[in-house]
Amino acid sequence: MKQDCAFSEVNCVLNRNLPAILCASALLLAAACGGDDYFDQYDAKARGSGGSGEDAAASAGVMTTVDPATAATVTGMVSFSGEIPRFPPINMSAEPDCVQLHGGRVPSDRVLVNDGMLQDALIWVSKGLEGKRFPVRTDVVNLDQDGCIYKPHVVAVQAGQALNITNSDPTTHNVHPLPRENREWNKSQTSGAAAIDYAFPRPEMKIAVKCNIHPWMQAYVHVLEHPYFAVTDANGAFEIGNLPPGTYTLQAVHERLGEQEMEFTVGASESTKVSFAFTG
Amino acid sequence: MAEDKKVQPDPITTKSYSVHLLVSMLLLMASLVWAVYDEVEVMRPYKDYQARFRAYYQGFLMNLRPEQAAKEEAIRNSAEYQALNAELNAAEGVVLDRIADLDKRTGRGVIPRMTAARNAFQVLRSEIDALRYQVEVSGDEDDKASIREDIDAIRARVVEVELPLADGSGGTEELELRYGQLEAEFLGMQEARASLQAERLEALEEANRIRAERDALMSDRLVGLGATQIDGLIATMRDFDIGIKQIHLMDIDLVDRCESCHLGIRQPVEIGPTDLIYPVFQSHPRPELLAVHDPERFGCSSCHNGNGRATRNVTKGHGRHKFWLWPMFYRENFEAGCHQCHSREVVTPGGETLNQGRELYMNKGCWGCHRFEGFDSESEELTAVRQQIRNLSSDRDANAKEMRVRLDLGDTSADASAARMHYARAEELRLTNTRVDAELHNLAVEEENLAREVKKFGPSLKEIRLKDRKEWIPVWIKDPHEFRPGSKMPAFRLLDEEVRQISAYLWQNALNGQLVQHPRGSADRGKELFETRGCMGCHSIGEGADQVGGDFAANLSRVGDKMNYDYMVRWIHDPSEVTPDPDVPDALRPRPIMPSLRLTIGEARDIATYLSDQGTGEEFPAADYMDDPAMAAAGQDVIRHYGCAGCHEISGLEEEGRIGTDLTFEGSKPLERLDFALKTHEAELDGWYSHKGFFERKLENPAVFDEGKEREHLERLRMPNFNFNESEIDALTTFLLGAVESTFPEQYRYEPEDERADVQEGWWILTRHNCTGCHQIRPGNESAFMSIPRYTDDPDWAEQFPPQLYTEGARVQPDWLTEFLRNPALSETDVNRNGVRSYLHARMPTFYFSDRQLSKITRFFMARDSQPVPYMPEDMAPLTPSERAIGRQLFISDAAPCLNCHMTGIPSQDVDATAPNFLIAAERLKPNWTYRWMLEPASIAPGTAMPSELFARDAGRWIFQGDIPTAARNYAGDHADLITRYMFQMDSTELSRLQALQ
């Protein structure tokens, strides 16, 4: 066979290296067929990371309807003990029209305590409703400018629920909410002008509302993502109804006195009582 | 032997090679197949991309269509659309008969008649034209005459034509017409057609207007494409051709085939990263950038880098392999691509990371050691101006000398004409020197301006004897971040001996002087002032999570541990007050970057008292060596070696230059010239052997490329450690990657010569002086005030933010602005106040701007709002007496609560004021802006206390809403305009009348 090589070197080389050459070409071909594997790589990665779409669906929440037959209620009181923070009485002298509406001294509306009960505290379900969505409340909440004071001082609405702002005064006000998450706006409202109907689209606590013309005027709007909230009345009482049975955390919020939390459980058609006590 | 003689068999004839041949043939066949396959498929992976894109995109569009169609339907069903539609139908109905009549007359009358007339006319005309040609080519006069007669005969010929009637009734008439009459008939019909068409348009004008309004309503309301447009896209996809998609720019020899795979980049529908499953198909995430950088003109790789021609695979296309010099920028650095054309800017709109990088370069003092064109340009300009002054002065001397010679020559010349020539030359030289004198004067002014502008980055160390505690100095130099985390002073890797030597030199060479002794003030008042006067626009206080305030200047949490109280009082009271320096006149001492807040000495004491209480009370080890002259002598070389004088004023080292490398084109420096030292191999293995890898690692740990090296201490890398965080490293890396010598021709670069250059220049001054610490100048830019709890949490402080300057140029008059910037108190005597908004606790400080800077800032604001400079006041109609009376009544009416908030200059009124003084409106504001401001304040200053909707539209004019006096209600003019004019024509007499009425 050696002689063969003398005659035909090419063949000889071919013969000897045939397996190697074949392998090489096969490899080349394989590499070439592999080509651009962007799509394969991406698919593999996507499979590895799992479905992120489900998380997105969960965060959007599931629309929940409450069966009136089993709906529960939570009621309660918010008390206040200790020294009541003092605020100077309101000086309206810059606006004679306003002064006339009050028979003398106008007490501050910043912290209102009657017989040890705290008015204008927001009570809302802060935990226990995660992953649920509820229809937007249809009742209209009113915020009136009356005697150059916002009445009530604190209102709460659900995101998307209409807030009806009226001017009962003989003077022009401007309504200027100072939100951080929602859109800011500032509109003048003359005496007797049509009500401003506005629905805050995004949940946000403690939106201050000001009248720049009468800088002593201040109100707070709480915008919540669900309908389970109330603001305490002059007796410090609140009631939240139509609640699905379950265990929840209730939070009491006062813009100057801070926050408190309380857990409670309520069964089908039950009513439970939760009380908060703020101290000065 | 016979056997030996036996002829050896011929291997060619006796041995079969068919196997070999077969194998060879198969191999050849295989390689041919492979070659074809490779060429058609493997080398063209984009085919797969395109096939997939076509399929997914069609599916995506099909899904989108019903959604968009439903939106369209909803708009179509809206009351407004329906109303417009009804209006349109009505408008069309009214003219329906007229249009039908016009169409009939045009289509069945005028046009057929015109055609018939034209046909007959053209037959005759072509005959005439043919004969005319014969006249022209004929050489014989007789022939010509005879042909002309023929022409006349044709003109006179009577032709019988049957013309349709012009009224469109369908009837015809037989006429006998000559050539001229036919022509007239034809032209007449042409005119008739035009006038009928005009009449048709006119008849449909109203309907067309309503239709346009209706369609505009649809396109305004509809977000995204309409169903018809989507159908169009689907059809395009059906006809989609698979093949290379490329952009070829001849002038810069750029070929970008990026869109062969990134097929969704420019689709009119927004495609999210997973809308077509694979992110490669998503739309360009910043369409607003594409809108101003049309890919057909700029390509892709010009901004993004990468290998635009490569289509073989992702790695090659993106150029992320070692054979491609300029790999595609990674996501965190992609704005680097902006800088090569936007290199004149320190703020490029839309390039937030890049801007942050430039700001860091400026505000971390990188330019103290590393020159970068544009940064600290003042000192270079100053050098240039001084050189120019020297040149001109020597020219001047030479001229003077020659002049003297010429005069002598003239005096002594025998020849009168030669004398005249010498005298003339002398005269010319004298005039030249007069001009040179004027030029020298201007240069001297500029030199003075520039000398004022040149500022070193760090504080002057000439003052430290009076300013700082002696023992604190070595502690600080050893590791500034230990004493003050986040400090801009970086940590040098100094030996203890070097620290001692530097401290001794600085201490012994600092100025000696006397400080006025001050009693302590009130720390409580000082805290209140510190938090509200504006100090926190630049300075922060509190450490870690408690840190509040701006990060432009030092964190003052421990300032009491280091600084002398008396010096602090002087510094806060008047930062420009310096300790006299026997070597440098005060006028030439650089002005501090810290401005004056025009505080009283009492206020300065209060703040200083509060600040000197800030600290831990730590005692530092004694440092007697700082008085040792031998130590100081050694210190000078150490200071020089580490380049301290790049950032600080140091006695005896005033003329020291920068010690670092020029970084202007660092991004295009050849990679092998970046010294990876012993890390080269590791970098190659780990895939960071790139500019990005070098910059990131160097910024994170400036000593990283010393690792493993055998070097003397003084041979080691000198760059100190800044403790940059990750986002700062990304921003600086982005900036450095973008710092390339642009290969693009001038027309690609953003180097405007018009007022846009004023905007570019202005940002340098604004950034250097931290104007954005207090003001919002660009939408989205948050001031330091917006992070101070008092301002964000307490609604009573909502009006206390320094004003937004989004439209400052449109708002104020340029001359006024210049004067205000020069003296924000707007008074020479009553300076402890704000000139415009005295109700603000925060104070607009007095900066030490040069005239040149004042002019640049003013031009910046004017140019940004496209305001002409100089300002030509608008003509304003004077108020008639009745208008003045109405204006006055309106001003105090409930409907216009102006005086509830705005200052008037009357102290009793101004106590409760929360808005600017409108008595200075006439000199400060522009009437047109004032008018728009009253109508829509929220679109000029979002969040403003000025309410919107004070006015309502009534009978084509704006009138105040609500209860207004009858005279005003009956006034035919525009109330906003009237109030503007009233304000601009307000004087003290009018003001007192107003007060009396109130």
Chai-1 contact restraints between the chains, C-beta under 6 A:
chainA,res_idxA,chainB,res_idxB,connection_type,confidence,min_distance_angstrom,max_distance_angstrom,comment,restraint_id
A,F7,B,P11,contact,1.0,0.0,6.0,A-B,restraint_1
A,N11,B,H20,contact,1.0,0.0,6.0,A-B,restraint_2
A,L29,B,W34,contact,1.0,0.0,6.0,A-B,restraint_3
A,A32,B,D38,contact,1.0,0.0,6.0,A-B,restraint_4
A,A32,B,V42,contact,1.0,0.0,6.0,A-B,restraint_5
A,G35,B,V42,contact,1.0,0.0,6.0,A-B,restraint_6
A,G35,B,P45,contact,1.0,0.0,6.0,A-B,restraint_7
A,D36,B,P45,contact,1.0,0.0,6.0,A-B,restraint_8
A,D36,B,N313,contact,1.0,0.0,6.0,A-B,restraint_9
A,Y38,B,V314,contact,1.0,0.0,6.0,A-B,restraint_10
A,Y42,B,Y278,contact,1.0,0.0,6.0,A-B,restraint_11
A,A94,B,D912,contact,1.0,0.0,6.0,A-B,restraint_12
A,T171,B,D894,contact,1.0,0.0,6.0,A-B,restraint_13
A,T172,B,D894,contact,1.0,0.0,6.0,A-B,restraint_14
A,T172,B,A895,contact,1.0,0.0,6.0,A-B,restraint_15
A,T172,B,P897,contact,1.0,0.0,6.0,A-B,restraint_16
A,T172,B,G962,contact,1.0,0.0,6.0,A-B,restraint_17
A,N174,B,P947,contact,1.0,0.0,6.0,A-B,restraint_18
A,L178,B,P795,contact,1.0,0.0,6.0,A-B,restraint_19
A,L178,B,A798,contact,1.0,0.0,6.0,A-B,restraint_20
A,E184,B,G943,contact,1.0,0.0,6.0,A-B,restraint_21
A,N186,B,P947,contact,1.0,0.0,6.0,A-B,restraint_22
A,N186,B,S948,contact,1.0,0.0,6.0,A-B,restraint_23
A,K187,B,S948,contact,1.0,0.0,6.0,A-B,restraint_24
A,K187,B,E949,contact,1.0,0.0,6.0,A-B,restraint_25
A,S188,B,P947,contact,1.0,0.0,6.0,A-B,restraint_26
A,S188,B,E949,contact,1.0,0.0,6.0,A-B,restraint_27
A,S188,B,L950,contact,1.0,0.0,6.0,A-B,restraint_28
A,T190,B,A895,contact,1.0,0.0,6.0,A-B,restraint_29
A,T190,B,Q961,contact,1.0,0.0,6.0,A-B,restraint_30
A,T190,B,G962,contact,1.0,0.0,6.0,A-B,restraint_31
A,S191,B,D963,contact,1.0,0.0,6.0,A-B,restraint_32
A,A208,B,P795,contact,1.0,0.0,6.0,A-B,restraint_33
A,K210,B,P795,contact,1.0,0.0,6.0,A-B,restraint_34
A,N212,B,A945,contact,1.0,0.0,6.0,A-B,restraint_35
A,I213,B,P897,contact,1.0,0.0,6.0,A-B,restraint_36
A,I213,B,N900,contact,1.0,0.0,6.0,A-B,restraint_37
A,Q218,B,P795,contact,1.0,0.0,6.0,A-B,restraint_38
